[in-house]
């Protein structure tokens, strides 16, 4: 579907056309196929109609010109609405991962009639501590914590080691820093995702605009208590970039939200993809049966 004056957004749907509709919103700098296959398959097997899309500056969607005025998080929210409108989906369950969770929160707040249920995976009500740390600013000490000790150093070291490696091997280096918990690192899945990203069109410098858009956005802590949508919060016990306190804060701020703590970091391992997908499907189908 077109974004006026800029280009087209790529989207795709799978699962039965008459199933409960679900919109998957991926995190920053990543296209739609970064949702783990086992997670998507579990939703489809449960009878859900799954819609996902490539953010601008990722995958098969348009690249925002670097010389053009920068876009905001609100523009990424508008992109999600464009996808829903293009598929004629009036009301959906929204599943947002990391930055996708920020977008999902805005959808539920600004367009409550479009959101039947909200699932927030590895997300936060306040991105400022993480952004401050990654952009070299002091992390405020009166709010949520910044990344885990050693995370940024490990990210820097892996980026140095990845120089000159094939793109799929470089991706393994980078994503390994986001892994946590007792389950094996999903190396084969990450490698295939990286290869697919390169085949579809990979624009890492353009995708950095996601981080800049998030950095300019305000936190959501002030209005999250106004939400009136059933919400499931899923968060890794060992998330190194958005520590567990971020998920706990979401569950505390959103009325009636449920929190499930998972044995993972910021990356959903293969061993959990299908079970977590089934849990999300059960949560979504509970609304459809109500």
C-alpha positions in Angstrom: 0.0 0.0 0.0 1.3 3.5 -0.8 2.6 6.1 1.5 1.9 9.4 -0.3 5.0 10.9 -1.8 7.3 8.2 -0.5 6.6 4.7 -1.8 5.0 1.4 -0.9 4.8 -0.7 2.2 5.0 -4.4 1.8 2.6 -6.6 3.7 1.4 -10.2 3.7 -1.2 -12.3 5.4 -1.5 -16.0 6.2 -4.0 -18.2 8.0 -7.8 -18.6 7.4 -9.5 -15.5 6.1 -12.3 -15.9 8.7 -10.0 -16.3 11.7 -9.4 -13.8 14.4 -7.2 -11.1 12.8 -3.8 -10.4 14.3 -1.3 -7.7 13.3 2.3 -8.4 14.0 4.5 -5.3 14.5 8.2 -6.0 14.4 10.9 -4.2 16.3 13.3 -1.5 15.0 15.4 -2.1 11.9 13.8 -5.5 11.2 11.4 -6.7 8.5 8.3 -8.9 8.9 10.0 -12.2 8.4 12.0 -11.7 11.6 9.0 -13.0 13.4 10.2 -16.6 14.3 8.6 -19.2 12.0 7.4 -21.3 14.9 5.6 -18.3 16.5 3.8 -17.5 13.3 2.9 -21.1 12.6 1.4 -21.5 16.1 -0.9 -18.6 15.4 -2.0 -19.9 12.1 -2.5 -23.4 13.5 -4.8 -21.9 16.1 -6.9 -20.5 13.3 -5.7 -16.9 13.4 -5.5 -14.6 10.4 -2.0 -13.2 10.7 -1.0 -9.9 9.0 2.6 -8.7 9.1 4.5 -6.0 7.2 7.9 -4.6 6.5 8.5 -1.2 8.2 9.7 1.6 6.0 13.4 1.3 5.6 13.4 -2.5 5.9 12.8 -5.5 3.7 10.6 -4.9 0.7 9.1 -1.6 1.8 10.3 1.8 0.6 13.5 3.5 1.7 13.0 6.9 3.2 15.3 9.4 1.4 18.2 10.4 3.8 18.0 13.9 2.5 14.2 14.2 3.2 12.8 15.5 6.5 13.1 12.8 9.2 10.1 10.9 10.2 8.7 10.3 13.7 7.4 7.4 15.7 3.9 8.8 14.8 4.7 8.1 11.1 5.4 4.5 12.0 2.1 4.3 13.8 0.4 5.7 10.7 2.1 3.0 8.6 0.5 0.3 10.7 -2.9 1.9 10.2 -2.3 2.0 6.5 -1.6 -1.7 6.5 -4.8 -2.4 8.4 -6.9 -0.2 6.0 -5.3 -1.9 3.0 -6.4 -5.3 4.2 -9.8 -4.0 5.3 -9.2 -5.0 8.9 -11.3 -2.8 11.2 -10.4 -4.3 14.5 -7.4 -6.6 15.3 -5.3 -8.0 18.1 -2.0 -6.2 17.9 1.2 -8.0 18.8 4.2 -5.7 19.1 7.8 -6.7 19.8 10.3 -4.1 21.2 9.8 -0.9 19.2 6.8 -2.7 17.7 5.4 -2.6 21.2 5.7 1.1 21.3 3.7 1.3 18.1 1.2 -1.1 19.5 0.7 1.0 22.6 0.1 4.1 20.5 -2.5 2.2 18.4 -4.3 1.2 21.5 -4.3 4.7 22.9 -5.0 6.7 19.8 -7.2 4.3 17.9 -8.8 2.1 20.6 -11.6 1.1 18.3 -9.1 -0.7 16.1 -7.4 -2.8 18.8 -9.2 -5.8 20.4 -6.3 -7.1 22.3 -2.8 -6.0 23.0 0.3 -8.3 23.3 3.6 -6.6 24.2 6.8 -8.7 23.8 10.1 -7.4 25.1 8.8 -3.8 25.1 8.7 -0.8 27.5 6.6 2.2 28.5 9.7 4.4 28.4 12.5 4.0 25.8 14.6 6.8 27.1 17.0 4.8 29.3 17.9 2.5 26.4 18.2 5.3 23.9 20.3 7.4 26.3 22.7 4.6 26.8 23.0 3.7 23.1 23.5 7.3 22.0 26.1 8.0 24.7 24.0 10.2 27.1 23.8 9.7 30.8 21.0 7.3 31.8 18.5 8.9 34.2 18.7 7.3 37.7 15.2 8.0 38.7 13.3 5.7 36.4 13.6 2.4 34.6 17.1 0.9 34.1 19.2 1.1 31.1 20.7 -1.9 29.4 22.3 -4.6 31.4 26.0 -4.0 32.5 28.3 -5.0 29.7 25.6 -5.1 27.0 26.8 -2.1 25.0 30.5 -3.2 25.3 29.5 -6.6 24.0 27.6 -5.1 21.2 30.6 -3.0 20.2 33.0 -5.9 20.4 30.8 -8.1 18.2 30.4 -5.3 15.6 34.2 -5.1 15.4 34.5 -8.9 15.1 31.8 -9.0 12.4 33.7 -6.7 10.0 34.5 -8.5 6.8 32.2 -11.4 7.6 29.4 -12.5 5.3 26.2 -10.8 6.2 24.6 -13.9 7.7 27.6 -14.5 9.9 27.7 -10.9 10.9 24.1 -11.1 11.9 24.9 -14.1 14.2 27.5 -12.0 15.9 25.2 -9.1 16.5 22.1 -11.0 17.6 24.1 -13.2 20.0 24.4 -10.2 22.3 20.6 -10.0 22.6 20.2 -13.6 23.5 19.6 -14.7 27.1 18.2 -17.5 29.2 18.9 -21.3 29.2 17.7 -22.1 25.7 20.2 -22.4 22.8 20.8 -19.4 20.7 18.7 -19.9 17.5 21.7 -19.7 15.1 20.1 -21.4 12.1 16.9 -19.2 12.3 19.0 -16.0 12.6 21.2 -17.1 9.7 18.2 -17.7 7.5 16.5 -14.5 8.5 19.7 -12.5 7.7 19.9 -14.2 4.3 16.3 -13.4 3.5 16.8 -9.8 4.6 19.7 -9.4 2.2 17.7 -11.0 -0.6 14.7 -8.7 0.0 16.7 -5.5 0.3 18.7 -4.6 3.3 19.4 -0.9 4.1 21.1 -0.7 7.6 21.9 3.0 7.3 18.3 3.9 6.4 16.9 1.6 9.1 18.9 3.6 11.7 16.2 6.3 11.2 14.0 4.0 13.4 16.3 4.7 16.3 16.2 8.4 15.7 12.4 8.4 15.4 12.1 6.6 18.7 14.7 8.9 20.4 12.6 11.9 19.5 9.4 10.4 20.9 7.9 11.0 24.3 7.5 8.2 26.8 4.1 6.5 27.2 4.0 6.3 31.0 1.6 9.2 31.4 -1.3 7.8 29.4 -0.9 4.0 29.6 -3.2 3.9 32.7 -6.0 5.2 30.4 -5.9 2.1 28.2 -9.0 -0.2 28.4 -7.9 -3.1 26.3 -7.1 -6.7 27.5 -3.3 -6.8 27.5 -0.7 -9.6 27.8 2.9 -8.6 28.6 5.6 -11.1 27.7 9.2 -10.3 28.8 12.5 -12.1 29.0 13.8 -12.6 32.5 17.3 -11.9 31.1 16.5 -9.2 28.5 19.9 -7.3 28.3 18.6 -4.2 26.5 15.2 -3.7 28.1 15.6 -5.4 31.5 12.6 -7.2 33.1 11.7 -4.0 35.0 10.4 -2.6 31.7 7.9 -5.4 31.3 6.9 -5.2 34.9 6.3 -1.5 34.5 4.0 -2.1 31.5 2.0 -4.6 33.5 1.7 -2.2 36.4 0.7 0.8 34.3 -1.9 -0.9 32.0 -5.1 -1.7 33.9 -5.7 -5.4 34.2 -2.6 -6.4 32.2 -1.1 -9.9 32.7 2.6 -10.5 32.8 4.4 -13.7 31.8 8.1 -13.8 32.4 9.9 -16.0 29.9 13.2 -17.8 30.0 14.9 -15.7 27.3 16.6 -12.4 26.6 15.4 -9.9 24.0 15.5 -12.7 21.3 12.8 -15.3 21.1 14.6 -18.7 20.9 13.4 -21.5 18.7 12.5 -23.6 21.8 10.0 -21.0 22.9 8.7 -19.7 19.6 5.8 -22.2 19.2 4.8 -22.4 22.9 4.7 -18.6 23.1 2.8 -18.4 19.9 0.3 -20.8 21.2 -0.1 -18.8 24.4 -0.7 -15.6 22.4 -3.2 -17.4 20.2 -5.1 -18.6 23.3 -5.2 -15.0 24.6 -6.4 -13.7 21.3 -9.0 -16.4 20.8 -10.4 -15.8 24.2 -11.5 -12.4 22.9 -13.0 -13.9 19.8 -15.1 -16.3 21.8 -16.3 -13.7 24.2 
